[in-house]
Amino acid sequence: MELIWFYVAIMLAISDVLHTTLMWKVFNNFYIILGGLIQQSTHSAWQTWLAHESMEAGFHFIVVSIVFLNPIIGIQAALIHFVIDITHTIFIRDMGVLEHRALHFVIESLFFMLIYGL
């Protein structure tokens, strides 16, 4: 079994930590202003949240596509991360950071195992 599934899942986890670090520690003021602008241009909290998750998926697409030099892997990574974020936010309200990361890593690993590991 090739390990590309593992490398993609690891890179997606790193990309998620990178996104959190950049947005909340480096570009914090910009991120808050951008959130306010998005909130004013949408009609509900759900639309604002979906806009945020879509932009985060775009970030993951760019990072993973550059690392693997493959936009197909970038699209797959962004989409699975987006789906997991949407699903666990709707169905699992309270989740710690460790649980959040573990959930993502397990499901993303299984997803990429199905695609690249078999």
N, CA, C and O of each residue as an XYZ file, in Angstrom:
472
protein
N       0.840     -1.170      0.000
C       0.000      0.000      0.000
C       0.892      1.241      0.000
O       1.804      1.372      0.817
N       0.609      2.139     -0.926
C       1.381      3.372     -0.971
C       0.974      4.288      0.179
O      -0.141      4.198      0.691
N       1.883      5.162      0.574
C       1.629      6.033      1.718
C       1.173      7.437      1.336
O       1.136      8.321      2.192
N       0.826      7.661      0.075
C       0.382      9.002     -0.325
C      -0.827      9.434      0.508
O      -0.953     10.614      0.835
N      -1.717      8.499      0.858
C      -2.893      8.830      1.674
C      -2.464      9.415      3.012
O      -3.079     10.353      3.518
N      -1.399      8.849      3.578
C      -0.904      9.308      4.870
C      -0.280     10.690      4.749
O      -0.515     11.558      5.589
N       0.515     10.895      3.704
C       1.163     12.190      3.506
C       0.140     13.304      3.283
O       0.307     14.416      3.783
N      -0.910     13.003      2.536
C      -1.940     14.014      2.291
C      -2.674     14.339      3.596
O      -2.921     15.508      3.890
N      -3.021     13.321      4.371
C      -3.712     13.559      5.646
C      -2.835     14.363      6.600
O      -3.322     15.265      7.281
N      -1.548     14.041      6.653
C      -0.611     14.795      7.505
C      -0.510     16.237      7.019
O      -0.545     17.167      7.825
N      -0.385     16.426      5.709
C      -0.256     17.784      5.171
C      -1.525     18.587      5.413
O      -1.455     19.788      5.673
N      -2.665     17.952      5.332
C      -3.921     18.650      5.598
C      -4.011     19.050      7.071
O      -4.517     20.127      7.388
N      -3.531     18.204      7.962
C      -3.499     18.553      9.392
C      -2.552     19.726      9.627
O      -2.870     20.641     10.387
N      -1.398     19.700      8.980
C      -0.443     20.819      9.098
C      -1.058     22.090      8.529
O      -0.909     23.166      9.106
N      -1.745     21.971      7.406
C      -2.393     23.128      6.792
C      -3.449     23.722      7.726
O      -3.606     24.941      7.793
N      -4.171     22.859      8.445
C      -5.187     23.346      9.377
C      -4.547     24.106     10.538
O      -5.050     25.152     10.947
N      -3.454     23.588     11.065
C      -2.731     24.281     12.141
C      -2.145     25.586     11.611
O      -2.184     26.608     12.296
N      -1.606     25.557     10.402
C      -1.055     26.764      9.777
C      -2.146     27.816      9.588
O      -1.926     28.997      9.858
N      -3.312     27.392      9.127
C      -4.424     28.320      8.938
C      -4.811     28.979     10.262
O      -4.968     30.197     10.340
N      -4.961     28.153     11.300
C      -5.329     28.681     12.618
C      -4.276     29.661     13.126
O      -4.610     30.740     13.615
N      -3.024     29.288     13.011
C      -1.936     30.149     13.493
C      -1.876     31.457     12.723
O      -1.781     32.528     13.323
N      -1.931     31.380     11.403
C      -1.855     32.601     10.595
C      -3.035     33.527     10.848
O      -2.861     34.731     11.034
N      -4.231     32.961     10.855
C      -5.416     33.797     10.951
C      -5.642     34.366     12.349
O      -6.075     35.511     12.477
N      -5.360     33.600     13.395
C      -5.665     34.078     14.737
C      -4.480     34.705     15.454
O      -4.670     35.396     16.455
N      -3.259     34.483     14.967
C      -2.100     35.060     15.653
C      -1.366     36.089     14.802
O      -0.871     37.085     15.331
N      -1.289     35.868     13.504
C      -0.533     36.787     12.645
C      -1.437     37.863     12.051
O      -1.144     39.055     12.144
N      -2.543     37.427     11.436
C      -3.447     38.364     10.769
C      -4.739     38.570     11.553
O      -5.802     38.726     10.953
N      -4.667     38.573     12.862
C      -5.841     38.621     13.719
C      -6.737     39.825     13.420
O      -7.942     39.657     13.231
N      -6.185     41.004     13.373
C      -6.994     42.211     13.135
C      -7.656     42.174     11.760
O      -8.838     42.489     11.621
N      -6.884     41.785     10.751
C      -7.437     41.674      9.399
C      -8.559     40.639      9.368
O      -9.594     40.863      8.742
N      -8.358     39.515     10.037
C      -9.331     38.425     10.048
C     -10.640     38.864     10.703
O     -11.720     38.501     10.238
N     -10.546     39.635     11.767
C     -11.739     40.139     12.449
C     -12.483     41.137     11.564
O     -13.711     41.102     11.485
N     -11.753     42.015     10.905
C     -12.375     42.986      9.996
C     -13.028     42.267      8.815
O     -14.147     42.597      8.421
N     -12.319     41.279      8.251
C     -12.879     40.507      7.139
C     -14.157     39.791      7.581
O     -15.142     39.762      6.843
N     -14.139     39.221      8.773
C     -15.342     38.562      9.306
C     -16.502     39.529      9.433
O     -17.642     39.179      9.129
N     -16.221     40.744      9.880
C     -17.270     41.763      9.979
C     -17.828     42.137      8.620
O     -19.037     42.307      8.467
N     -16.952     42.268      7.628
C     -17.405     42.592      6.270
C     -18.266     41.472      5.685
O     -19.279     41.724      5.031
N     -17.843     40.239      5.933
C     -18.622     39.104      5.442
C     -19.971     39.060      6.147
O     -20.999     38.820      5.513
N     -19.969     39.289      7.440
C     -21.221     39.257      8.198
C     -22.199     40.320      7.700
O     -23.402     40.071      7.625
N     -21.682     41.508      7.359
C     -22.550     42.572      6.866
C     -23.093     42.273      5.472
O     -24.172     42.746      5.113
N     -22.358     41.495      4.687
C     -22.795     41.227      3.313
C     -23.636     39.964      3.185
O     -24.144     39.672      2.102
N     -23.792     39.213      4.266
C     -24.637     38.021      4.224
C     -25.921     38.273      5.000
O     -26.036     39.257      5.731
N     -26.886     37.370      4.834
C     -28.202     37.564      5.435
C     -28.412     36.781      6.721
O     -29.403     36.992      7.420
N     -27.491     35.879      7.039
C     -27.680     35.087      8.256
C     -26.327     34.618      8.784
O     -25.313     34.679      8.088
N     -26.340     34.156     10.017
C     -25.118     33.612     10.615
C     -24.656     32.371      9.857
O     -23.456     32.121      9.738
N     -25.618     31.588      9.341
C     -25.258     30.391      8.571
C     -24.488     30.755      7.308
O     -23.511     30.087      6.968
N     -24.906     31.787      6.620
C     -24.208     32.207      5.399
C     -22.814     32.722      5.729
O     -21.862     32.463      4.993
N     -22.693     33.449      6.827
C     -21.385     33.941      7.258
C     -20.465     32.775      7.568
O     -19.302     32.765      7.164
N     -20.987     31.800      8.283
C     -20.211     30.617      8.648
C     -19.805     29.822      7.405
O     -18.665     29.366      7.317
N     -20.719     29.647      6.441
C     -20.391     28.937      5.204
C     -19.344     29.695      4.389
O     -18.486     29.079      3.757
N     -19.410     31.013      4.399
C     -18.396     31.811      3.707
C     -17.033     31.595      4.345
O     -16.031     31.435      3.648
N     -16.998     31.591      5.682
C     -15.747     31.336      6.395
C     -15.193     29.956      6.056
O     -14.011     29.822      5.740
N     -16.038     28.936      6.119
C     -15.590     27.563      5.830
C     -15.139     27.430      4.378
O     -14.198     26.691      4.090
N     -15.794     28.130      3.469
C     -15.392     28.094      2.055
C     -14.018     28.725      1.853
O     -13.196     28.214      1.092
N     -13.776     29.838      2.540
C     -12.460     30.474      2.427
C     -11.377     29.599      3.056
O     -10.259     29.531      2.545
N     -11.702     28.934      4.154
C     -10.745     28.018      4.767
C     -10.444     26.853      3.823
O      -9.295     26.424      3.713
N     -11.465     26.344      3.147
C     -11.253     25.272      2.169
C     -10.358     25.765      1.030
O      -9.509     25.023      0.536
N     -10.551     27.014      0.618
C      -9.680     27.599     -0.411
C      -8.233     27.662      0.045
O      -7.320     27.397     -0.737
N      -8.023     28.011      1.300
C      -6.673     28.039      1.866
C      -6.052     26.649      1.794
O      -4.913     26.493      1.353
N      -6.817     25.624      2.235
C      -6.300     24.256      2.213
C      -6.023     23.793      0.786
O      -5.041     23.093      0.537
N      -6.888     24.184     -0.153
C      -6.668     23.845     -1.557
C      -5.329     24.390     -2.042
O      -4.554     23.674     -2.675
N      -5.062     25.650     -1.745
C      -3.823     26.276     -2.193
C      -2.604     25.598     -1.567
O      -1.658     25.252     -2.275
N      -2.618     25.408     -0.257
C      -1.470     24.827      0.438
C      -1.203     23.405     -0.042
O      -0.074     23.076     -0.405
N      -2.229     22.563     -0.046
C      -2.036     21.159     -0.424
C      -1.677     21.033     -1.901
O      -0.857     20.188     -2.260
N      -2.269     21.848     -2.758
C      -1.934     21.814     -4.190
C      -0.478     22.177     -4.429
O       0.190     21.567     -5.264
N       0.015     23.168     -3.699
C       1.416     23.572     -3.859
C       2.351     22.496     -3.332
O       3.348     22.182     -3.982
N       2.054     21.926     -2.176
C       2.935     20.918     -1.586
C       3.031     19.687     -2.479
O       4.126     19.162     -2.679
N       1.913     19.219     -3.017
C       1.922     18.003     -3.830
C       2.010     18.295     -5.330
O       2.056     17.374     -6.146
N       2.033     19.573     -5.682
C       2.061     19.985     -7.087
C       0.952     19.296     -7.877
O       1.157     18.849     -9.006
N      -0.226     19.221     -7.258
C      -1.334     18.507     -7.869
C      -2.649     19.143     -7.410
O      -3.050     18.967     -6.259
N      -3.321     19.878     -8.295
C      -4.566     20.528     -7.890
C      -5.705     19.540     -7.600
O      -6.629     19.867     -6.855
N      -5.645     18.343     -8.180
C      -6.683     17.341     -7.898
C      -6.634     16.942     -6.420
O      -7.670     16.873     -5.759
N      -5.433     16.682     -5.905
C      -5.277     16.357     -4.487
C      -5.701     17.548     -3.642
O      -6.311     17.368     -2.588
N      -5.389     18.758     -4.084
C      -5.805     19.959     -3.365
C      -7.314     20.091     -3.279
O      -7.847     20.450     -2.229
N      -8.010     19.804     -4.376
C      -9.478     19.873     -4.380
C     -10.052     18.820     -3.448
O     -10.964     19.101     -2.670
N      -9.512     17.593     -3.528
C     -10.002     16.523     -2.655
C      -9.795     16.878     -1.185
O     -10.690     16.686     -0.362
N      -8.626     17.391     -0.863
C      -8.317     17.752      0.525
C      -9.240     18.865      1.014
O      -9.774     18.794      2.121
N      -9.425     19.885      0.193
C     -10.288     21.003      0.588
C     -11.730     20.545      0.769
O     -12.396     20.952      1.721
N     -12.210     19.709     -0.128
C     -13.600     19.262     -0.042
C     -13.848     18.368      1.171
O     -14.852     18.541      1.862
N     -12.959     17.420      1.443
C     -13.183     16.543      2.587
C     -13.082     17.339      3.886
O     -13.848     17.101      4.820
N     -12.149     18.276      3.949
C     -12.026     19.102      5.151
C     -13.292     19.955      5.348
O     -13.794     20.090      6.464
N     -13.790     20.517      4.261
C     -15.005     21.328      4.297
C     -16.191     20.496      4.774
O     -16.940     20.933      5.647
N     -16.369     19.309      4.213
C     -17.493     18.441      4.585
C     -17.413     18.049      6.059
O     -18.422     18.064      6.763
N     -16.215     17.699      6.523
C     -16.061     17.326      7.934
C     -16.376     18.519      8.838
O     -17.074     18.367      9.841
N     -15.867     19.705      8.491
C     -16.154     20.899      9.303
C     -17.653     21.177      9.372
O     -18.188     21.444     10.448
N     -18.319     21.115      8.246
C     -19.762     21.371      8.217
C     -20.493     20.328      9.065
O     -21.343     20.667      9.889
N     -20.153     19.064      8.853
C     -20.854     17.971      9.531
C     -20.658     18.004     11.042
O     -21.619     17.901     11.803
N     -19.398     18.149     11.473
C     -19.211     18.101     12.922
C     -19.715     19.364     13.613
O     -20.047     19.315     14.797
N     -19.780     20.473     12.921
C     -20.335     21.675     13.535
C     -21.845     21.533     13.718
O     -22.403     22.023     14.700
N     -22.498     20.870     12.782
C     -23.945     20.684     12.884
C     -24.286     19.625     13.935
O     -25.196     19.820     14.741
N     -23.564     18.512     13.927
C     -23.953     17.372     14.764
C     -23.212     17.268     16.096
O     -23.733     16.678     17.043
N     -22.022     17.823     16.185
C     -21.249     17.735     17.428
C     -20.908     19.154     17.847
O     -19.965     19.745     17.322
N     -21.647     19.694     18.764
C     -21.490     21.098     19.157
C     -20.224     21.377     19.956
O     -19.442     22.252     19.583
N     -20.013     20.658     21.034
C     -18.874     20.930     21.910
C     -17.769     19.917     21.667
O     -17.924     18.726     21.939
N     -16.653     20.409     21.152
C     -15.534     19.537     20.854
C     -14.242     20.291     21.165
O     -14.041     21.417     20.711
N     -13.373     19.650     21.946
C     -12.088     20.259     22.256
C     -11.157     20.238     21.057
O     -11.443     19.601     20.043
N     -10.050     20.934     21.182
C      -9.093     21.033     20.083
C      -8.535     19.665     19.712
O      -8.459     19.328     18.530
N      -8.148     18.882     20.701
C      -7.584     17.561     20.430
C      -8.604     16.650     19.753
O      -8.271     15.949     18.798
N      -9.832     16.656     20.236
C     -10.875     15.850     19.618
C     -11.144     16.297     18.193
O     -11.337     15.476     17.296
N     -11.154     17.622     17.994
C     -11.376     18.186     16.658
C     -10.304     17.711     15.683
O     -10.616     17.231     14.593
N      -9.057     17.844     16.075
C      -7.944     17.425     15.207
C      -7.976     15.925     14.952
O      -7.733     15.480     13.830
N      -8.277     15.135     15.996
C      -8.320     13.674     15.849
C      -9.438     13.259     14.903
O      -9.239     12.396     14.048
N     -10.612     13.866     15.050
C     -11.728     13.563     14.165
C     -11.358     13.826     12.716
O     -11.574     12.983     11.845
N     -10.798     15.005     12.466
C     -10.380     15.340     11.103
C      -9.358     14.344     10.586
O      -9.496     13.837      9.473
N      -8.341     14.058     11.374
C      -7.270     13.190     10.894
C      -7.779     11.784     10.578
O      -7.398     11.199      9.565
N      -8.625     11.251     11.428
C      -9.126      9.890     11.205
C      -9.990      9.830      9.943
O      -9.784      8.967      9.090
N     -10.941     10.730      9.826
C     -11.844     10.699      8.667
C     -11.087     11.036      7.378
O     -11.308     10.401      6.347
N     -10.202     12.027      7.434
C      -9.426     12.378      6.243
C      -8.497     11.234      5.841
O      -8.326     10.962      4.653
N      -7.902     10.568      6.819
C      -7.048      9.414      6.510
C      -7.853      8.314      5.839
O      -7.410      7.747      4.840
N      -9.027      8.005      6.372
C      -9.873      6.975      5.766
C     -10.287      7.361      4.346
O     -10.294      6.524      3.443
N     -10.629      8.626      4.162
C     -11.013      9.117      2.839
C      -9.867      8.936      1.842
O     -10.073      8.413      0.747
N      -8.682      9.360      2.212
C      -7.552      9.253      1.288
C      -7.058      7.813      1.156
O      -6.483      7.455      0.128
N      -7.270      6.987      2.170
C      -6.953      5.571      2.055
C      -7.825      4.926      0.979
O      -7.348      4.126      0.173
N      -9.105      5.284      0.979
C     -10.015      4.755     -0.026
C      -9.612      5.164     -1.433
O      -9.734      4.383     -2.377
N      -9.132      6.389     -1.563
C      -8.776      6.879     -2.896
C      -7.389      6.386     -3.332
O      -7.239      5.895     -4.451
N      -6.388      6.508     -2.474
C      -5.005      6.245     -2.881
C      -4.397      4.979     -2.293
O      -3.352      4.520     -2.755
N      -5.040      4.414     -1.281
C      -4.405      3.291     -0.593
C      -4.780      1.926     -1.108
O      -4.099      0.950     -0.794
N      -5.832      1.819     -1.883
C      -6.279      0.511     -2.333
C      -5.767      0.182     -3.710
O      -6.057     -0.893     -4.236
